[in-house]
Amino acid sequence: MTKRSAQAGTIRERHVGLWEARYVGADGRRHSIYGPTSREVQANLRTALTAADHAISPPDARLTVGGWLDAWLTAAAPHLRPATSESYRNVSRLYLRPAIGGVPLSKLTPDHVGRLLAELTARGDLSPTTVRYSYAVLRIALGRALKAGKVLRNVATLIDPPAKARPELRPLSADEVRTFLASVEGDRLAPLYVVAIGTGLRQGELLGLRWADLDLDRGMLTVRHQLGRDGLLAEPKTARARRTLALGGAVRSALREQRRRQAADRLAAGGHWQDQGYVFTTPTGGPLDHANVLHRFQAAIGRAGLPHQRFHDLRHAAATLLLERGEDLAVISKMLGHSNLGTTADVYAHLTLGHRR
């Protein structure tokens, strides 16, 4: 590839305080760059000539960050999960567009991104996770702009991402698990809680579990889908999330009890039964709702006199109980379906050290 220098264009002073550089872009047309000093125009000319060398057309000064976000989200939507697409749009609408939407895409700088993150953090009503997620969405959008030849660099990558929030884990202890399960005996969701603690499945994986995914005679469970908050089944996000687990005796008993209970529900519902094959269902066979399950779980935790828990904390309880029994971290990582062992170590390594003392 032939290198070009500032001499490949021409620079002249139009009048006092205004300089012009002219050059031929990748589109074969002549373009002008204006600035108040020769030095500034020469620097911008070098950038433009580099873009031409890489067959990148001169940026459209009319295309704003907001305009690119809209175009990117529209183009990306068919390739994203509906919930992900909606989440990206909400981040763009609530956090990105109000701060930098009017900035020309070609003139977006690391300073713009830095100020955006500082402003979001200073609001005080956003969690570190939300600020970090907003940064991630912007970085993805600018990465697509780079591939599309709309920008010369992804300026978001030149800014350190916000620090990751690390809330202290406080999963239920072995004694608390026994207290909780004793307190929910006879509860319609009791089998769900037992399977959650015994397998470490994510909430969406539990709610998307179907009888076809189980072999109770052999004691095996295969994670093939997850149920989204939109009520739609989706493939697991990563290859390692699609996994097969061996089931312990308590989990197998809970699932057999659930099958008996569901058979009674089917008879009671009659023609209103929705035969969708889910393991955990409403009284008429439909899938359970994420928010309703969380509400009922937290109410049950409160009645048992136990500390506040998220439903996801049952997954942490499953992992920590195994750690207490001396299980290897790699085995736990595979059970949880983490994308790599580093993720598991990052979350649970401090617990491992504590249990080995």
N, C-alpha and C positions, 0 to 999 in steps of 0.2 A: 504494500500500500504506500503510495507516494505521500511524503510529508509536505505540508504547505506552511508557509510562514506568513507573517503579517504583510510581507511584500507581495503576496498573491492578491491582495486587495489594495485599494487606494484610500488614502486619508487626506482630507483637506479641511481647512477652516472656512466655514461658510461666512461667518461674521464673528465679531467679538463675542465670546461665550458660547459658540455653537460649532461643534466639529462634526464632520460626516465621514463615515467609512463606507465604501461601496465594494461589493464582492459578488461572485457568482455562487449561488447555493446549489444544493444537491438536486434541486428541481430544474436547474439549467437557466434560471432567471437571475437578473441582477437585483440585489437587495441593498438597502441603506440602513446604517446604524448611526444614531445621533447621540451626542453627549456634550457636556459642558467643557471637557478638557480632552486634549489629544491622548493623554495617558489612559483615560477611561475608555475612550472609543477604541484604542488599540487593543486593550485587554478584551473588550467585547468582540472585536474582530477576530482575535485568535480563537475565542470560544466558538464563534460562528464557523470559522474555517475548519476547526476540528470536527464539528458536526457534519460539514459538507464532506470531509474525508471519509466519514463513517456512513455516508449515504443517508443522513438524517436531514429531512427537510427543515427549513427554517421554522421555528415555532410560531404557531398562530397566536398572536398577541391578544386576540379576542377570546381565546379559550381560558376560562377561569378554573380554579381548583374545583369550585362547585359544579361547573359544567362537566368537568372530567369525571367527578364522582358520580354524577347522574348517568353519564354514558357508560362508565365502567360497571355500575350496578345493574343497569339494564342488560348489558352484554353478558354479565356473569350469572345472572339469575337462573337461566336454564341449567347451569352446571353446579348449582349450590342446593343444599337442602333448603326447603322453604323456611325453616326456622332460622337458618344461618343468613339467608338473604334478607329476611325481615330484620334480623339483628344488625346487620351491616347498614341497612337503610336508616334504622333508628339512630345509630351512632353518627352517621353522616348528618342527619337532620338536626339532632339535638346538640352535638358537640363540635363537629368539624366545620360545617357550612357557616354557622354563626360567627366563627372566629376567623377562618381563612377562605371562606367560599368565594369572596370577591377578588382574591389575589390572582393575577394572571398566572397560569400554571407554569409558564416558562420563567417566571420571576420569583417563584417560591424558593425560599432560602432556609438553611438550617435554623436561622434566627426566628423565622416564622414558626417553625415546628416547636422550638424551645419555648417561645412565648405561649403557644397554644397549651402545651403541657403544664406550664407554670400557672396559667389562668384556670385550667380545669382543677388543678390541685388546690389552688387558693380559694375556690368556691366554697369548700368545706362541706358540701352536701353530696360529694361523689367519693366512692371508695377508691383506694389505690388500684383495685382490680378493674374498675370501670375506666380509670385514666389509662391504665396499661393496655386495656382492650381497644380504647380509642386510638392509641398510638399504633397498635398492631394493624387495625383496619386501614389507617392512613398509609402505613408502610406497604401494605399489600396493594392498595390502589396506585401508589406511586411506582411500585414495581411493575405493574401492568402498563403504566404510562411509559416507563423506560423501554419495555419490550416493544411497545407500539411506536416508538420513535417520537414521542411527544415531549420528552425531556432528555437531557444529557446525563443526568444522574438522579438517583433516588436520595433526596436530601434527608429523608427520615432516617436512613441508615447512618447518617453522620451525627446523629444525636443519640446519646445513651438512653435506652428505654427506662421508663419509670421503675423504681424498685418493686419487686414482686412482694405482694402482701403475704405474710406467713403467720396466719393466726395459730395460736397454740392449740394443739390437738388435745381434746379431752373426751376421748371415746369412753364408753361404758367399760368398767372393769368386769372381770369374770363374775364377781359377786353381784354386781349391779345387773348384769345380763340375766342371771338367774332370778333376781328379784323382778325384773321387768317381764320376763317370759311367764313367771308364775302369776303376775298381776293381769296378764292379757289372756289367760287360759279361757277358752270359750269365746273369745272375741273373733269376729269374722275375719279380721286381718292377722290373727295369730300365726297361721302357717306362713304368710308372707314375711313376717318378722323373723321367724325361725330360718327360713331360706336365706334371707338377707344376711343374717349373722353367720350362718354356716357356710356361705359361698363367697361373700364379698361382692356380689353382683351390684352393679349400679342400679339406681331406681328405674331408669328407662329399660334396662335389660330385664329386670324382674317383671315389669308390667308388660313387656313384649314377649315374655316367655310363653311358649305354646306346648301343648301336650306332645306334639310331634318332635319337640326338642329333647324329650326325656325318655330314658330307658330305665324305669324304676327297678326292673328285675336285675339288671346289671349295675344299677346305681350310677348312671352316667347322665350328665346334663351338657348340652351343647348350646353355646350362645351364638345365635344366627342373626338376631335382629335386636333392635331397641325401639321402644315406643316413644315417640316425640311428644312434647307438650301440646303439639297440634293434633294429637290423636292418630298420627300416621306412623306405620312401621317403616324403619329404615335399616340399611345395612350398618354393621358396626363401623366406627370411624377408622379403625386401623386393622391391619391383618392380625395383630396379636390380640385384639379385642374379640376376634372370632376364635373361640376356644372351647375345649371340652374339659369338664371337671368331673372328678370322682366324688360321689356324694357320701357323706357320713350317715350313720344310722338315724340320728335325730332329724336330719333334713329329709331322708326318705320317708320316715314316718309322717312328717308334717305334710309332705306332698300326697301321700296316700289318704290322709285325712281330708286334704283339700279336694281330692277327687271324689270322695264319698259325699262331702258337703255340696260340691257342684252338681252331683247327680240328683241330690234332693232339690236343689234350686231349679234344675231343669224340669223336674216333675211339677214343681209349684208354678213355674212360669208358663207351662203349656205352650200354646202357640206364640207367646210373646218372647220365647227364648231366641237369643241371637247366637247361632252356632258359628263362632269365629275361631274356635280352637284355643283360646287363651286359657292359661292356668289360673290366673287370678282375675276375677271378674265381678261385675255388679250382679245383683240377684237375677237379672235377666240375661246374663251372658256377655254383656258389653265390656270393653276394656276399662280399667280403673283410671281415674283422673289423677295426674301428678299432685295437684294442689290439694285435692280432697284427701289423698293418702297422707300427705305431709300433715295436714290439719289433724287427722285422726291419730296419727303417730304421736305428735307432740302433746295432744290431749291425754293420750295413754301414759306418756312419760311423766306428765304432771301428776296424774292420779296415783302413779307408783311412787311419787315423792323423790324422783330422780332429777339430776341436773338437766337443764335445757339441752336438747340435741337437735341437730338437723337430721333428716333421713339419711343423708350421705355419711353421717357419723357411724351408722351401722356397718358400713363398709370398712371404716377405720377400726371399729371394734373387732371385726373378723380378722383383720391383719394383726392387730396387737395381741389378740388371744393366741394366735399361732406363734407369734414371736415369744410369748411367755412360755409356750411349750417347747421352745428351742428349734422351731422350724427354720429352715434356711431361707434367706432373703430372696434368692433366685426362685424358689418354689412359690413363695408368696407373690412375687412379681408376675409369674405366669398365671397364677390363679386370678389375680386382679385384672389381668389383661392390659398391664401397662405397656407402653410402646417400647420401653427399654428398662434395663435394671437400674439405670441412673435415676429414673423418676421415682422408683420405689425407695432407693437409698436416700434420695433427697427428702422424702416425706417421713421415712421411718427409721433412718439410721440412728438418730438420737435415742429412740426408744429401744433399739437393739442394744446399744451400749448400756442403757439403764438396766435392762433385764439380765445382762450378763455379769453385772457387778455382784 
